[in-house]
Amino acid sequence: MFPEDIHNQAEIVVALATARGVMLATAESCTGGLVAAALTDIPGSSAVLDRGFVTYSNDAKSGMIDVPAHLIAEHGAVSEPVARAMALGAVARSAASVSVSITGIAGPGGGTPDKPVGLVHFAAVGPAGTIHVEQRFGDIGREEIRLASVRTALNLLGDQLAQP
């Protein structure tokens, strides 16, 4: 279902989570659940993936994972503060201790000069604390932005799980 590199990344994340005995959660906006889908593509993932939140709308971000509405109003849904709040909310609203969040503009429309198509903010919660990554993939097409976002999110989960 997924390209081989994503499948391999998901296998590594599931293996690391299994070895650590931790549960994972995802909070996804522009990827619409693709990270959770990549993880559930791996046999044995049910032992480590608690849940995936698809929080495409601002109301879903606030209602499902407690992203404060004032953060969205002040910074916009595609921002570092919202990505961090999404990752923290995914842990708070699940049995997971490690999470990743994704919020971005996959296009083809919706971009602005300050927040162009291809801008994606990620956050991950885990042993390394809460970390944030901003990617500017460029206007490479909706599917490619979403797949690149899955790769980045899986890398962040792997980085968190590799921490001592």
Phi, psi and chi 1 to 4 in degrees:
 res  aa     phi    psi   chi1   chi2   chi3   chi4
   1 MET       -  -40.4  174.1 -178.8  -74.9      -
   2 PHE  -107.6  158.2  -71.0   94.9      -      -
   3 PRO   -57.2  154.4  -22.0   31.1      -      -
   4 GLU   -57.5  -39.2 -174.4  176.4   -9.3      -
   5 ASP   -64.8  -39.0   66.3  -46.4      -      -
   6 ILE   -67.8  -42.6  -71.1  176.4      -      -
   7 HIS   -57.7  -44.6 -178.1   82.1      -      -
   8 ASN   -64.9  -41.0  -67.0  -19.3      -      -
   9 GLN   -61.6  -44.4  -76.4 -178.6  -74.4      -
  10 ALA   -63.2  -38.8      -      -      -      -
  11 GLU   -60.3  -42.7  -82.0 -174.9  -37.5      -
  12 ILE   -63.4  -44.7  -69.1  166.0      -      -
  13 VAL   -61.6  -45.8  168.2      -      -      -
  14 VAL   -63.3  -41.3  169.1      -      -      -
  15 ALA   -64.2  -43.7      -      -      -      -
  16 LEU   -64.7  -43.8  -72.7  168.2      -      -
  17 ALA   -64.3  -39.2      -      -      -      -
  18 THR   -63.6  -45.9  -59.9      -      -      -
  19 ALA   -62.6  -35.5      -      -      -      -
  20 ARG   -84.4  -16.9  -72.4 -168.3   76.9  125.2
  21 GLY    70.4   36.9      -      -      -      -
  22 VAL  -115.3  156.0  -59.9      -      -      -
  23 MET  -100.8  148.8  -64.8  -63.8  -75.6      -
  24 LEU  -114.8  155.3  -52.1  172.0      -      -
  25 ALA  -142.1  152.0      -      -      -      -
  26 THR  -122.3  148.6   64.5      -      -      -
  27 ALA  -129.9  107.1      -      -      -      -
  28 GLU  -121.4  137.7  -56.6 -179.4   59.5      -
  29 SER  -111.4  -83.5 -172.6      -      -      -
  30 CYS   -64.9  -19.3   67.1      -      -      -
  31 THR   -89.4   -9.6   49.1      -      -      -
  32 GLY    54.6   29.8      -      -      -      -
  33 GLY    99.6    5.7      -      -      -      -
  34 LEU   -65.4  -33.1  -70.4  174.9      -      -
  35 VAL   -66.8  -46.8  175.9      -      -      -
  36 ALA   -60.3  -39.8      -      -      -      -
  37 ALA   -64.0  -41.6      -      -      -      -
  38 ALA   -62.5  -40.5      -      -      -      -
  39 LEU   -67.0  -42.8  -68.6  169.4      -      -
  40 THR   -73.9   -8.7   59.8      -      -      -
  41 ASP   -72.0  -14.4 -154.7   33.5      -      -
  42 ILE   -96.3  125.2  -52.9  -56.1      -      -
  43 PRO   -57.5  137.1  -24.1   33.6      -      -
  44 GLY    91.1   -5.2      -      -      -      -
  45 SER   -65.6  -21.5   60.1      -      -      -
  46 SER   -64.4  -19.2   60.5      -      -      -
  47 ALA   -79.2  -15.2      -      -      -      -
  48 VAL  -128.0  -15.5  -63.1      -      -      -
  49 LEU  -101.1  111.0 -179.6   63.9      -      -
  50 ASP   -75.6  -50.6 -179.7   51.5      -      -
  51 ARG  -169.3  161.3   66.5 -169.8   72.3 -167.2
  52 GLY  -124.3  131.5      -      -      -      -
  53 PHE  -101.6  123.0  -61.9   94.2      -      -
  54 VAL   -99.8  104.5  177.0      -      -      -
  55 THR  -115.1   69.4   56.9      -      -      -
  56 TYR   -71.4  -39.5 -154.3   65.0      -      -
  57 SER   -93.1  161.3   71.5      -      -      -
  58 ASN   -62.7  -39.6  -67.8  -17.9      -      -
  59 ASP   -61.3  -38.5  -74.1  -15.3      -      -
  60 ALA   -65.9  -39.5      -      -      -      -
  61 LYS   -60.1  -44.7  -72.1  172.6 -176.7   64.7
  62 SER   -72.9  -45.4  -65.0      -      -      -
  63 GLY   -74.1  -38.0      -      -      -      -
  64 MET   -89.0  -37.9  -66.6  174.4   69.2      -
  65 ILE  -129.7   21.5   53.1  175.1      -      -
  66 ASP    60.8   31.5  -59.0  -36.3      -      -
  67 VAL   -70.2  122.0  174.5      -      -      -
  68 PRO   -60.5  130.5  -23.7   34.7      -      -
  69 ALA   -57.6  -32.5      -      -      -      -
  70 HIS   -66.3  -29.9   74.5   86.5      -      -
  71 LEU   -65.8  -43.2  -78.0 -177.4      -      -
  72 ILE   -65.0  -42.9  -63.5  169.5      -      -
  73 ALA   -64.9  -40.0      -      -      -      -
  74 GLU   -78.5  -38.8  -70.1  171.3   23.2      -
  75 HIS  -114.6  -14.6  -56.6  -79.5      -      -
  76 GLY    87.0  156.3      -      -      -      -
  77 ALA   -64.4  -32.0      -      -      -      -
  78 VAL   -96.5   88.6  179.3      -      -      -
  79 SER  -161.6  160.9   64.4      -      -      -
  80 GLU   -60.9  -48.1  177.9  177.5  -10.6      -
  81 PRO   -58.9  -39.0  -23.2   33.0      -      -
  82 VAL   -70.8  -41.1  169.9      -      -      -
  83 ALA   -59.8  -44.3      -      -      -      -
  84 ARG   -62.4  -45.2  -73.0  177.9  176.9  -84.9
  85 ALA   -63.9  -35.9      -      -      -      -
  86 MET   -63.8  -45.9  -72.3  171.1   66.5      -
  87 ALA   -64.4  -42.5      -      -      -      -
  88 LEU   -65.5  -40.6  -70.0  165.0      -      -
  89 GLY   -65.6  -35.0      -      -      -      -
  90 ALA   -63.6  -38.6      -      -      -      -
  91 VAL   -69.7  -44.0  166.9      -      -      -
  92 ALA   -63.7  -32.2      -      -      -      -
  93 ARG  -100.1   19.7  -71.7  -66.0 -164.6  109.0
  94 SER  -146.6 -177.8   70.6      -      -      -
  95 ALA   -94.2   12.2      -      -      -      -
  96 ALA   -86.4  152.4      -      -      -      -
  97 SER  -112.5   -8.2   58.5      -      -      -
  98 VAL  -130.0  134.7  176.5      -      -      -
  99 SER  -144.6  164.4   71.4      -      -      -
 100 VAL  -136.5  146.3   68.4      -      -      -
 101 SER  -129.6  153.8   68.9      -      -      -
 102 ILE  -141.5  129.0  -55.2  152.7      -      -
 103 THR  -145.0  124.6 -178.1      -      -      -
 104 GLY  -163.0 -174.0      -      -      -      -
 105 ILE  -117.7  103.8  -56.4  165.8      -      -
 106 ALA   -87.1  -15.3      -      -      -      -
 107 GLY    81.2 -173.4      -      -      -      -
 108 PRO   -76.2  -20.2   26.7  -31.7      -      -
 109 GLY  -103.7 -172.7      -      -      -      -
 110 GLY    93.9  -10.1      -      -      -      -
 111 GLY   -81.2  158.7      -      -      -      -
 112 THR  -133.5  170.1   66.7      -      -      -
 113 PRO   -57.5  -37.8  -28.6   36.7      -      -
 114 ASP   -78.2  -31.8  -70.9  -18.4      -      -
 115 LYS  -131.7   82.5  -65.5 -175.5  179.7 -174.2
 116 PRO   -77.5  163.4   29.3  -35.3      -      -
 117 VAL   -54.8  134.2  170.5      -      -      -
 118 GLY   100.0   -8.0      -      -      -      -
 119 LEU   -78.2  125.2  171.9   64.5      -      -
 120 VAL  -137.8  132.3 -175.4      -      -      -
 121 HIS  -106.8  137.6  -74.6  -88.2      -      -
 122 PHE  -126.2  150.0  -56.6   83.8      -      -
 123 ALA  -143.3  152.4      -      -      -      -
 124 ALA  -139.5  138.4      -      -      -      -
 125 VAL  -111.4  136.9  169.8      -      -      -
 126 GLY   174.3 -156.1      -      -      -      -
 127 PRO   -57.6  -26.9  -25.6   34.1      -      -
 128 ALA   -86.8    9.7      -      -      -      -
 129 GLY    86.6 -153.0      -      -      -      -
 130 THR  -103.7  119.5  -56.1      -      -      -
 131 ILE  -115.7  152.1   55.8  175.9      -      -
 132 HIS  -127.8  142.5  166.1  -97.9      -      -
 133 VAL  -135.5  135.1  170.4      -      -      -
 134 GLU  -111.2  131.3  175.7 -174.6  -48.8      -
 135 GLN  -121.0  141.8  -67.5  -76.9    0.8      -
 136 ARG  -121.1   89.5  -69.0  178.6 -179.2 -100.8
 137 PHE   -74.1  -18.4  -63.1  114.5      -      -
 138 GLY    84.2  175.1      -      -      -      -
 139 ASP   -84.6   71.1 -166.8   -5.6      -      -
 140 ILE   -95.6    4.7   57.9  173.9      -      -
 141 GLY   105.9  145.2      -      -      -      -
 142 ARG   -56.1  -49.4 -174.6  175.1 -177.9   81.1
 143 GLU   -62.6  -43.4 -179.4  177.3  -16.1      -
 144 GLU   -67.3  -37.2  -71.1  -53.8  -46.3      -
 145 ILE   -63.4  -43.5  -68.9  166.8      -      -
 146 ARG   -66.0  -42.6  -72.3  163.5   44.9  107.3
 147 LEU   -67.0  -40.7  -70.9  173.8      -      -
 148 ALA   -61.5  -35.9      -      -      -      -
 149 SER   -67.3  -39.5  -64.7      -      -      -
 150 VAL   -61.4  -44.4  171.5      -      -      -
 151 ARG   -59.3  -46.1  -69.4  178.1  179.0  100.1
 152 THR   -63.4  -43.2  -60.7      -      -      -
 153 ALA   -63.2  -43.2      -      -      -      -
 154 LEU   -64.9  -38.0  -69.9  170.6      -      -
 155 ASN   -60.7  -42.4  -80.3  -22.8      -      -
 156 LEU   -63.5  -43.1  -75.4  171.6      -      -
 157 LEU   -60.9  -45.0  -75.2  172.9      -      -
 158 GLY   -60.3  -41.4      -      -      -      -
 159 ASP   -62.2  -43.1  -69.8  -12.3      -      -
 160 GLN   -63.6  -42.6  -76.2  -74.1   10.5      -
 161 LEU   -73.1  -21.1  -66.6  166.3      -      -
 162 ALA   -84.2   -7.2      -      -      -      -
 163 GLN   -70.0  148.9  -64.9  -64.5  -44.9      -
 164 PRO   -67.7      -   14.1  -17.6      -      -
